[in-house]
Amino acid sequence: MLLTQLALGSAMIVATAIVHTSGLVAIIVFLTRRTALVDPHRHVGRRRIARFLALTVLVVFLLHSVEIWVWAVLYQVLGEFEEFSRALYFSTVVFTTLGFGDVVLSLRWQLLSAMEAANGIILFGLSTALLFAIFVRLIQTADLVEPSQ
């Protein structure tokens, strides 16, 4: 059973990593086409920076939500929860590494929760790194000073 958990967990990690990196690449492509991420001599205004950062945060949040739902569906398919809402709650708590412990998997699938937590922390770290890189790059090209009157 251990090998089954490792194989299934690894497949889920690969699947969520593909979803996540595809989404992050799409964000980068979108932003480089519409901002000064590529051309440091092209300035971007404050409102545009705020819009780009807000959009990036929303897309990253959506990516994490999809990944949490995928894990929840797996738990439901494995018969770990009767109600999908419980599976989704459990997946959210584990993926975010909050780990309340009020809901747990059976011993049969227990290793999956640890694998999901590792998956979540790595993907959150990747998202944070991207947000920071975008923020720094936009700040470097920003027109933050109000024009003289």
C-alpha positions as CSV (number, residue, x, y, z in Angstrom):
1,M,0.0,0.0,0.0
2,L,2.9,2.3,0.6
3,L,4.0,2.1,-3.0
4,T,0.5,2.9,-4.2
5,Q,0.4,6.0,-2.0
6,L,3.8,7.1,-3.2
7,A,2.9,6.6,-6.8
8,L,-0.5,8.3,-6.5
9,G,0.9,11.2,-4.5
10,S,3.8,11.6,-6.9
11,A,1.4,11.7,-9.9
12,M,-0.7,14.3,-8.1
13,I,2.4,16.4,-7.4
14,V,3.4,16.2,-11.1
15,A,-0.1,17.1,-12.2
16,T,-0.4,20.1,-9.9
17,A,3.1,21.2,-10.8
18,I,2.2,21.2,-14.5
19,V,-1.0,23.2,-13.8
20,H,0.9,25.6,-11.6
21,T,3.9,26.2,-13.8
22,S,1.7,26.5,-16.9
23,G,-0.3,29.2,-15.1
24,L,2.7,31.1,-14.0
25,V,4.2,31.0,-17.4
26,A,0.9,32.4,-18.8
27,I,1.1,35.2,-16.3
28,I,4.7,36.0,-17.3
29,V,3.8,36.0,-21.0
30,F,0.8,38.2,-20.4
31,L,2.7,40.7,-18.3
32,T,5.8,40.9,-20.5
33,R,3.5,41.7,-23.5
34,R,1.7,44.5,-21.6
35,T,4.2,46.0,-19.2
36,A,7.8,47.1,-18.9
37,L,8.9,43.7,-17.6
38,V,11.1,43.3,-20.7
39,D,12.0,46.9,-21.5
40,P,13.3,48.6,-18.3
41,H,13.3,52.0,-20.1
42,R,9.5,51.9,-20.6
43,H,7.8,53.3,-17.6
44,V,4.5,52.0,-16.0
45,G,2.2,54.1,-14.0
46,R,1.0,53.4,-10.4
47,R,-2.5,52.4,-11.4
48,R,-1.3,50.0,-14.1
49,I,1.1,48.4,-11.6
50,A,-1.7,48.0,-9.1
51,R,-3.9,46.4,-11.8
52,F,-1.1,44.0,-12.9
53,L,-0.3,43.0,-9.3
54,A,-4.0,42.5,-8.4
55,L,-4.5,40.4,-11.5
56,T,-1.4,38.3,-10.8
57,V,-2.6,37.6,-7.2
58,L,-6.0,36.6,-8.4
59,V,-4.6,34.2,-11.0
60,V,-2.2,32.7,-8.5
61,F,-5.0,32.3,-6.1
62,L,-7.1,30.6,-8.8
63,L,-4.2,28.2,-9.6
64,H,-4.0,27.2,-5.9
65,S,-7.7,26.8,-5.7
66,V,-7.7,24.4,-8.7
67,E,-4.9,22.4,-7.2
68,I,-6.7,22.1,-3.9
69,W,-9.9,21.0,-5.7
70,V,-7.9,18.3,-7.6
71,W,-6.6,16.9,-4.3
72,A,-10.1,17.0,-2.9
73,V,-11.5,15.1,-5.8
74,L,-8.8,12.4,-5.3
75,Y,-9.9,12.0,-1.7
76,Q,-13.5,11.8,-2.7
77,V,-12.7,9.1,-5.4
78,L,-10.7,7.2,-2.8
79,G,-13.8,7.1,-0.6
80,E,-12.1,9.1,2.3
81,F,-15.0,11.5,2.7
82,E,-18.8,11.1,2.2
83,E,-19.3,14.8,1.5
84,F,-17.2,16.7,-1.0
85,S,-17.3,19.7,1.3
86,R,-15.3,17.7,3.9
87,A,-12.8,16.6,1.3
88,L,-12.4,20.2,0.1
89,Y,-12.0,21.5,3.6
90,F,-9.4,18.8,4.4
91,S,-7.5,19.5,1.2
92,T,-7.4,23.2,1.9
93,V,-6.2,22.8,5.4
94,V,-3.5,20.3,4.3
95,F,-2.4,22.2,1.1
96,T,-1.9,25.4,3.0
97,T,-0.1,23.5,5.7
98,L,-2.4,24.9,8.3
99,G,-3.1,21.4,9.5
100,F,-5.9,21.7,12.1
101,G,-6.0,17.9,12.6
102,D,-9.8,17.9,13.2
103,V,-10.2,15.9,10.0
104,V,-7.7,13.2,9.0
105,L,-7.4,10.5,6.4
106,S,-7.6,6.8,7.2
107,L,-4.3,5.0,7.8
108,R,-4.7,3.5,4.4
109,W,-4.1,6.9,2.6
110,Q,-2.4,8.9,5.4
111,L,0.8,9.5,3.5
112,L,-1.1,11.4,0.8
113,S,-1.8,14.2,3.2
114,A,1.9,14.7,3.9
115,M,2.6,14.7,0.2
116,E,-0.1,17.2,-0.4
117,A,1.3,19.5,2.3
118,A,4.8,19.3,0.7
119,N,3.2,20.0,-2.7
120,G,1.4,23.0,-1.3
121,I,4.3,24.6,0.4
122,I,6.5,24.3,-2.7
123,L,3.9,25.7,-5.0
124,F,3.1,28.6,-2.5
125,G,6.9,29.3,-2.4
126,L,7.0,29.3,-6.2
127,S,4.1,31.7,-6.4
128,T,5.6,34.0,-3.8
129,A,8.9,34.1,-5.7
130,L,7.0,35.0,-8.9
131,L,5.0,37.7,-7.2
132,F,8.1,39.2,-5.6
133,A,10.0,39.1,-8.9
134,I,7.2,40.8,-10.8
135,F,6.8,43.4,-8.0
136,V,10.5,44.3,-8.0
137,R,10.6,44.5,-11.8
138,L,7.5,46.8,-11.9
139,I,8.8,49.0,-9.2
140,Q,12.1,49.4,-11.1
141,T,10.1,50.7,-14.1
142,A,7.5,52.6,-12.3
143,D,6.5,56.3,-12.5
144,L,5.7,56.6,-8.7
145,V,6.2,60.3,-8.5
146,E,3.2,62.6,-9.3
147,P,3.9,64.9,-12.2
148,S,4.7,68.5,-11.2
149,Q,1.7,70.9,-11.3
